[in-house]
Amino acid sequence: MSVKKIMTFKSGKFVFSHNFLKSEIQPLDIEFKVIYNSLKNLPILPSLSYQFETELIIRSIFSTAAIEGNPLQESEVGEIINNFPQENISEVKNIEIYNLKKAYDQISAIAPESNFKLSEQFIKDIHKTVTDRLSVELCMPGCYRNHIVKVGAKQFGGIDTPPKCLKDIQILMAHYVEWFNSNNIQALTPVIRSALGHYYLALIHPFGDGNGRTARIIEAALLRASGIKYLPTMLSNYYYDNMNEYFMVFSRSRKSKESDITPFLKFVLTGAIKSLNEVKERITFYIQKFVLQNYFQNLRDEKEITKRQLELLNLLLESPEHTVITLNSIQKDLPFRVLYSTVSDRTARRDLMKLYEAGILENVKTGFRLDRQILNAM
């Protein structure tokens, strides 16, 4: 069955559903699998993988906090995570960031492709971490609420009243975990399954505060348990970048008379595809950079370029992709002037022309640019 109906004590009927339009969801699911299969086999050095994962976690923490109104910028989030001892963190906005970092540390302990089972205790533990040391009225970390809350906004599809009392929440959370761990849901593909975990936890809204952050962390935990790389720390970025649509598709799915969650699943899968394409581009860039470094070093070893020309090429590799250089800029602008400030115009011009004639630099309207596709033409 694709629908499970539960009658609550005070909140009426609640429906758990994995009812969606296959014609809209399956093509996206297939596209995701194709991209992921091509991505997971790309080689990446362990040091670069660690650096990349660290960057993703910082951005994800920034995004999931910003959705809930945290005012810190991404650079400030990185500073807190990397440099602030816990005892120096006292402001609410900083505590929120530190708590999210601890929550990501918690889910990093989940073994990929493990027999992970979602439990109420795990959800409570994540919520306790997310809301630790945050004094929010009627919110006890790790404890279900026993009061009425209103969620949503008129501009995003209307205001909703989630289950109203502790007894109803206890009933629904028990059914939620049982339903999610059922064979029907476990048979679904990882992104769809994780999106369902996110959606229904947010719909029940079991805590006094921190429900959105907890739901997104739970989604990340479920993706990690399924063995999906990168995506657990990227989807929150997509939600933040498309925040209005995030709220709108949630509302449209909630209002469906057929309990059709196609709008939310379609949104999540689109985000998953976009996120993986971003990762693929970055990893491909790292691989390309590594290969070019080796190619340039080989040219130097064969004495086809000078040591200074090699250093210029390595500086260009470290520069933004579309950096344009001229005779004037390499002599006056950092970082190139370190190499060329004491070199004559004639020598500097000779270096540029030598690399251009070798096909390593390409001529553009305003100067020269590194041809990062040079090996593709060989």
Secondary structure as the mmCIF struct_conf table of DSSP 4:
data_model
#
loop_
_struct_conf.conf_type_id
_struct_conf.id
_struct_conf.beg_label_comp_id
_struct_conf.beg_label_asym_id
_struct_conf.beg_label_seq_id
_struct_conf.end_label_comp_id
_struct_conf.end_label_asym_id
_struct_conf.end_label_seq_id
STRN STRN1 VAL A 3 MET A 7
BEND BEND1 PHE A 9 SER A 11
STRN STRN2 LYS A 13 SER A 17
STRN STRN3 ASN A 19 ASN A 19
HELX_RH_AL_P HELX_RH_AL_P1 LYS A 22 LYS A 40
TURN_TY1_P TURN_TY1_P1 ASN A 41 ASN A 41
BEND BEND2 LEU A 42 LEU A 42
HELX_RH_AL_P HELX_RH_AL_P2 PRO A 46 ILE A 67
TURN_TY1_P TURN_TY1_P2 GLU A 68 GLY A 69
HELX_RH_AL_P HELX_RH_AL_P3 GLU A 74 ASN A 83
HELX_RH_3T_P HELX_RH_3T_P1 GLN A 86 ASN A 88
BEND BEND3 GLU A 91 GLU A 91
HELX_RH_AL_P HELX_RH_AL_P4 VAL A 92 SER A 108
TURN_TY1_P TURN_TY1_P3 ALA A 109 ALA A 109
BEND BEND4 ILE A 110 ILE A 110
HELX_LH_PP_P HELX_LH_PP_P1 ALA A 111 ALA A 111
TURN_TY1_P TURN_TY1_P4 PRO A 112 GLU A 113
HELX_RH_AL_P HELX_RH_AL_P5 GLU A 120 THR A 131
TURN_TY1_P TURN_TY1_P5 ASP A 132 ARG A 133
TURN_TY1_P TURN_TY1_P6 GLU A 137 LEU A 138
TURN_TY1_P TURN_TY1_P7 PRO A 141 GLY A 142
BEND BEND5 HIS A 147 HIS A 147
STRN STRN4 VAL A 151 ALA A 153
HELX_RH_3T_P HELX_RH_3T_P2 LYS A 154 PHE A 156
TURN_TY1_P TURN_TY1_P8 GLY A 157 GLY A 157
STRN STRN5 GLY A 158 ASP A 160
BEND BEND6 CYS A 165 CYS A 165
HELX_RH_AL_P HELX_RH_AL_P6 LEU A 166 PHE A 180
TURN_TY1_P TURN_TY1_P9 ASN A 181 ASN A 181
BEND BEND7 SER A 182 SER A 182
HELX_RH_AL_P HELX_RH_AL_P7 ASN A 183 GLN A 186
TURN_TY1_P TURN_TY1_P10 ALA A 187 ALA A 187
BEND BEND8 LEU A 188 LEU A 188
HELX_RH_AL_P HELX_RH_AL_P8 PRO A 190 ILE A 204
BEND BEND9 PHE A 207 ASP A 209
HELX_RH_AL_P HELX_RH_AL_P9 ASN A 211 ALA A 225
TURN_TY1_P TURN_TY1_P11 SER A 226 GLY A 227
BEND BEND10 TYR A 230 TYR A 230
HELX_RH_3T_P HELX_RH_3T_P3 LEU A 231 THR A 233
TURN_TY1_P TURN_TY1_P12 MET A 234 MET A 234
HELX_RH_AL_P HELX_RH_AL_P10 LEU A 235 ASP A 241
TURN_TY1_P TURN_TY1_P13 ASN A 242 ASN A 242
HELX_RH_AL_P HELX_RH_AL_P11 MET A 243 LYS A 255
TURN_TY1_P TURN_TY1_P14 LYS A 257 GLU A 258
STRN STRN6 ASP A 260 ASP A 260
HELX_RH_AL_P HELX_RH_AL_P12 THR A 262 ASP A 301
TURN_TY1_P TURN_TY1_P15 GLU A 302 LYS A 303
BEND BEND11 GLU A 304 ILE A 305
HELX_RH_AL_P HELX_RH_AL_P13 LYS A 307 GLU A 318
BEND BEND12 SER A 319 SER A 319
TURN_TY1_P TURN_TY1_P16 GLU A 321 HIS A 322
STRN STRN7 ILE A 325 ILE A 325
HELX_RH_AL_P HELX_RH_AL_P14 LEU A 327 LYS A 332
BEND BEND13 ASP A 333 ASP A 333
TURN_TY1_P TURN_TY1_P17 LEU A 334 PHE A 336
HELX_RH_AL_P HELX_RH_AL_P15 ARG A 337 TYR A 340
TURN_TY1_P TURN_TY1_P18 SER A 341 THR A 342
BEND BEND14 VAL A 343 VAL A 343
HELX_RH_AL_P HELX_RH_AL_P16 ASP A 345 GLU A 357
TURN_TY1_P TURN_TY1_P19 ALA A 358 GLY A 359
BEND BEND15 ILE A 360 ILE A 360
STRN STRN8 LEU A 361 VAL A 364
TURN_TY1_P TURN_TY1_P20 LYS A 365 THR A 366
STRN STRN9 GLY A 367 LEU A 370
TURN_TY1_P TURN_TY1_P21 ARG A 372 GLN A 373
HELX_RH_3T_P HELX_RH_3T_P4 ILE A 374 ALA A 377
#
